[in-house]
C-alpha cells in the first residue's frame, strides 16, 4: 500500500510540474529537471512509466486540439488523440525500457535515458525534455551548463544527493547572479505579421508582400526577420512577383529573411524553410531540418515535407552566423544543440502559429528559444504571425 501511495503521489506531482512548468514564469521551468529522478525512484517499471507519461501528457495535451484544428488529420478528434498517445509512448519509451530496480544502476540508466530522449529518433518528438531547464539553471555556462544539467538527475539518485544538490544550487545561484544578457544586434529586428484570412495562396502572397513593403517603409533596420510561410512557395514565378520587394532591398542594401517553402526537383515533396533576400546574385536558402512528424513529414507518403537531419542549422546573414529554428524545431533540444555546434552569434525563431493561437504552444516555443539563448548567451529574435 505504501508503494502504491508513493507511486500515485509521484504521478500527481509529475503531472503538476508538467502542467505548470511550461506555462508559468521562466524560473518555474527549472522544476522539470527533477522529473527523471522522480521517475527512477519508483519501485516498479509500471510506476516509472506512469510518472513520465503523466508529465508529458500534462505538459503537451494541447497538441490534441491543435492537431484536430489543422488540415493534417481531417478534423478527427479520435485520430488526433491516437497520434498524441503514440507520441507519448515514444517519449516515455527510453525511460521505461532503461528503468531498473537495482539502485546501483539507476543513476547511470537515468543519464542514458535522458540522452536517448534528446537525440534522434526519439528526439524527433522530444518536446518538453527536462534538459531545456539548463538555460534557467546555468545561464551563460554554455556546454558546461548543459553537461551539469544532464548530470543532475544522476547525482540526485546517488548517496551524495544532499551534498550534490547543495553544490548544484550554489552553482546555479552564482551563474544567475553573474549572468549578463546578450547584447541585441544593432540594426536587426523581427517583424511580426498579421494572419491572412485568405484561403488561396496567391492572395496570401499578395497580402504578405504588401505587409513586407509596409514594414520596410516603417522600420529602418538593415536586417529584418519575417515569420514562417510569409511567402507560401518560393519559385521563379513568386520571385518575379516579388520584384518590387527585391528591388527595394537591393536599392537600400538591406536583407530580409523570409519564411517560405521550396519544391524539390523530381519529387512531389518540398522543403519548409526560409530565403534570404537582398543578397547579390542568387538568393540564399535555408532548409528546416525537422518538420512536424506525420502532420508535415510523413515517411509513409511520397508528398509533404522532407526530413533533412543533415541540413545546416545556421545561415550567414551579413557579419553574423544565425541559428534558425522554424516552428516545431523550437520545441526540440536536438535542433537547438545541432545549430549551436555551428557556433552561431544570434538565435532566430520563425513560426506561423496558425494552428496554435488558441493554445500555449506558441508561448512554449518562445520559452525554449529564450532559455537556449540564455544558456549560450545569444541574442534571440522571434518572428511570428499575430
WOLINDA-V333054 format. One line per field, one symbol per residue. psi: psi as a letter, one per 30 degrees, with the letter a starting at -180 (. if undefined). burial: b if it has 24 or more other ideal C-beta (glycine too) atoms within 12 Angstrom, else e. Layout:
psi=???
burial=???
This chain:
psi=eeeeeeeeeeeeeeeeeeeeegfaleffffffffeeeeefflfleeeeeeeeeeeeeefgfffefeeeflgegggjeeeeeeeeeeeeeeefeeeeefklfjfffeeeeeeeeeeefelkfeffghlgkffffefeeikffbeeeeeeeefeeeefglfgeeeeeeeeeeeeeeeeefkklkkkkkgklkjkllkkfkfkeeeeeeeeeeeeeeeeffkglekkkllkgejekjaeefeefgeeeeeeeeeghlkkjkkalkkjkglfllkkblkjkflkbklkkkkkejlkkeeejjfglgaakkkifgllglkkjbgkjkkkkjcefffkeeeeeeeffghlfkkkkklegefgeglgeeeeeeeeeeeeeeegikkkkjklk.
burial=eeeeeebeebbebbbbbbbebbbeebeebbbbbbbbbbbbbbbeeebbbbbbbbbbbbbbbbbbbbbbbbebbeeeeeebeebbeebbebbbbbbbebbbeeeeebbebbbbbbbbbbebebbbbbbbbbbbbbbbbbbbbbeebbebbbbbbbbbbbeeeeeeeeebeebbeebbeebeebeebeebbbbbbebbeeeeeeebbebbbebbbebbeebebbbbbbbbbbbbbbeeebbeebeebbebbeeeebbbbbbbbbbeeeeebbbbbbbbbbeeeebbbbbbbbbbbbbbbeeeeeebbbbbeebbbbbebbebbbbbbbbbbbbbbbbbbbbbeeebbbbbbbbbbbbbeebbbbbbbbbbbbbbbbbbbbbbbbbbbe
